[in-house]
Amino acid sequence: MLRITLASLHLLALSLGLMAVVLRGSALREAVSAEALRRAFRMDMIWGIAAALWLVTGLWRLLGHVEKPTAYYFANHWFLLKMALFVLIFLLEFGPMTTLLRWRKAFRNGAAPSSFVTAAAAKRVAIIGHVQATLALLMIFAAAAMARGYGA
């Protein structure tokens, strides 16, 4: 039952994260407004929670010996591709994360969104989110190949 629970939570985190990062980008592509920013912040929070759940369940499945032996994963090319894509998603998040933290602070302090959000910065965060979602989709293909024994 643990295997099913972890796999289900892992997939749930992936789907919630994909939805949230795409909707965060969509909110930031709108005209700068308090409501659009609130939606972007809400989706960013869901993205963060989903990413944490994704990471925890993934590590548990990798290191907890609930699925295949750890050696199987590290000898599998599709798994290594999956991890490279995950690291790239994580590295791409540093820019949006620091930008949104700055914006949250300014927003909490009562500043008008138009005083701290530029269209170019909002567009950059949105594009990065959409790139991250695309990379996560590629991870799904790598995971499907690995689960069927390819790459060993």
Residue, then its C-alpha position, 0 to 999 in steps of 0.5 A: m500500500l505504501r508504494i501506491t500511496l507514494a506513487s499517487l502522491h508523487l503524481l498528484a504533486l506533479s499535476l498540481g505543480l504543473m497547473a500552478v506554475v502555468l496559472r502563475g504565468s498566466a496571471l502574470r501575463e495579464a495587465v498588472s493589478a492587485e487581483a492578478l498579483r494575488r492569483a500569481f502569489r496563490m499559484d506560486m504557493i501551490w507550486g512551492i507546496a507541490a514541488a516540496l511534495w514532489l521532492v519528498t515523495g520522489l526521494w522516499r521512493l528512490l532511497g526508501h527501497v519501496e520500489k526498485p533498488t537504488a542502484y537500478y535508478f542510478a544505472n538507468h539513463w532515463f532516470l538520469l535524464k529525469m533528474a537532470l530535467f528536475v535540477l534544471i527546473f529547480l535552477l530555473e526557479f531561483g529567478p522567479m522565486t526571488t522576484l516573487l518574494r520581493w513583490r510579495k514584500a512590497f505588496r504586503n507593505g502596501a505599495a501599488p503593484s504598478s510601482f514594483v512590477t514591470a511588464a518585462a519582469a512579469k513576462r520573464v517569470a511567466i515564460i520561465g514557468h512555462v519552460q518549467a512546465t514543458l521540462a516537467l512534461l518531458m520528465i513524464f516521458a522519461a519516467a514512462a520509459m524508465a518504468r518500462g525497463y528502458g535505459a538500463 
